[in-house]
Every structure is written in C-alpha cells, then in structure tokens.
Amino acid sequence: MKIELTDDEVTTIMVALDNYWHQTLNEWEADTNNDEILTQAGSAEWCWQKLFGFQQDFRNSIADAVGEGESSCGGCAGCPSASETNNEPTASVDPFEIPTQSNYEDMK
C-alpha cells in the first residue's frame, strides 16, 4: 500500500499519535493490570517512530536537493568525485594560542 501525505499531514498524524500514546499510558497507570492498554500505547509509539523516520528522510532529501545537506560523498551519480571537492581544512588552530583574558591585552 502506498499513501502520499504532505509534511503537514504527517505532522498532524504524529501529534495525534503522541496524544494517544500519552492518554493510553495514563490509562495504563490507572489500571496496571491491563496489558492491552500498554500494547496499544506501544503500537502508537511504534507508528510515531515510523512516521518520524519517514518525515526526517523526506526533509533530508529536500535539504540535499537545495544544497543544504551533507557534503558530497563522491560516489553518487550527481556528486563530484572526491578529488573535485575541497574537504581539506582551510586553517589550523593551535589551542595554546587562543586568546585568553590574560593575553588578550597583548594582542591589541
């Protein structure tokens, strides 16, 4: 089965699942002998986790498409090769040369 939802629709469903999860946990705390209620809470949490994963994958794909994702890997069809990217550090910092309150006045 394939269902297409907008990001807002997924968020709405996730909020409903979260509210249901909290409600069923409260019911379970009131009636600790009822494992069915705990199972329902676990199912709601499982569904929430699945939707959260799909939503994050979708949002990451959008970020990658507009260039906000992680740096290129060099192995994908659309990525430049590793030799074409500049992943080398542009500067090095000696932690012993970081300005402190005591040596800041000397640097002015």
RAQUI-V888250 format. One record per residue. N is the residue number from 1. RES is the residue in one letter. SS is DSSP state (h for helix, s for strand, l for the rest). PHI is phi in whole degrees, 0 to 359 (NA if undefined). PSI is psi in whole degrees, -180 to 180 (999 if undefined). Layout:
n: [N | N]
res: [RES | RES]
ss: [SS | SS]
phi: [PHI | PHI]
psi: [PSI | PSI]
//
This chain:
n: [1 | 2 | 3 | 4 | 5 | 6 | 7 | 8 | 9 | 10 | 11 | 12 | 13 | 14 | 15 | 16 | 17 | 18 | 19 | 20 | 21 | 22 | 23 | 24 | 25 | 26 | 27 | 28 | 29 | 30 | 31 | 32 | 33 | 34 | 35 | 36 | 37 | 38 | 39 | 40 | 41 | 42 | 43 | 44 | 45 | 46 | 47 | 48 | 49 | 50 | 51 | 52 | 53 | 54 | 55 | 56 | 57 | 58 | 59 | 60 | 61 | 62 | 63 | 64 | 65 | 66 | 67 | 68 | 69 | 70 | 71 | 72 | 73 | 74 | 75 | 76 | 77 | 78 | 79 | 80 | 81 | 82 | 83 | 84 | 85 | 86 | 87 | 88 | 89 | 90 | 91 | 92 | 93 | 94 | 95 | 96 | 97 | 98 | 99 | 100 | 101 | 102 | 103 | 104 | 105 | 106 | 107 | 108]
res: [M | K | I | E | L | T | D | D | E | V | T | T | I | M | V | A | L | D | N | Y | W | H | Q | T | L | N | E | W | E | A | D | T | N | N | D | E | I | L | T | Q | A | G | S | A | E | W | C | W | Q | K | L | F | G | F | Q | Q | D | F | R | N | S | I | A | D | A | V | G | E | G | E | S | S | C | G | G | C | A | G | C | P | S | A | S | E | T | N | N | E | P | T | A | S | V | D | P | F | E | I | P | T | Q | S | N | Y | E | D | M | K]
ss: [l | l | l | l | l | l | h | h | h | h | h | h | h | h | h | h | h | h | h | h | h | h | h | h | h | h | h | h | h | h | l | l | l | l | h | h | h | h | h | h | h | h | h | h | h | h | h | h | h | h | h | h | h | h | h | h | h | h | h | h | h | h | h | h | h | l | l | l | l | l | l | l | l | l | l | l | l | l | l | l | l | h | h | h | l | l | l | l | l | l | l | l | l | l | h | h | h | l | l | l | h | h | h | h | h | h | h | l]
phi: [NA | 237 | 237 | 253 | 230 | 281 | 301 | 295 | 294 | 296 | 298 | 298 | 296 | 296 | 296 | 296 | 296 | 296 | 296 | 296 | 301 | 297 | 297 | 291 | 295 | 296 | 296 | 296 | 297 | 285 | 226 | 292 | 273 | 260 | 288 | 298 | 295 | 295 | 296 | 296 | 297 | 295 | 295 | 296 | 294 | 300 | 299 | 300 | 298 | 298 | 297 | 299 | 298 | 298 | 296 | 294 | 299 | 297 | 296 | 293 | 293 | 296 | 298 | 296 | 295 | 262 | 86 | 257 | 279 | 293 | 295 | 295 | 269 | 87 | 251 | 275 | 298 | 269 | 269 | 291 | 293 | 300 | 288 | 272 | 263 | 253 | 258 | 277 | 297 | 268 | 204 | 240 | 237 | 273 | 298 | 276 | 254 | 292 | 301 | 239 | 301 | 288 | 257 | 296 | 296 | 290 | 277 | 292]
psi: [138 | 126 | 131 | 125 | 152 | 166 | -41 | -38 | -41 | -42 | -42 | -44 | -41 | -39 | -43 | -42 | -41 | -43 | -42 | -42 | -48 | -41 | -46 | -34 | -40 | -41 | -41 | -40 | -33 | -29 | 77 | -9 | -4 | 96 | -21 | -39 | -42 | -37 | -42 | -41 | -42 | -38 | -41 | -42 | -40 | -46 | -42 | -46 | -41 | -49 | -39 | -44 | -46 | -42 | -42 | -40 | -43 | -48 | -37 | -36 | -36 | -46 | -41 | -39 | -32 | 7 | 17 | 1 | -166 | 163 | 159 | 149 | -22 | -7 | -13 | 161 | -37 | -5 | 144 | 158 | 162 | -32 | -20 | -12 | 154 | 87 | 13 | 148 | 142 | -15 | 156 | 148 | 127 | 117 | -19 | -7 | 5 | 133 | 135 | 173 | -37 | -36 | 2 | -42 | -33 | -24 | -17 | 999]
//
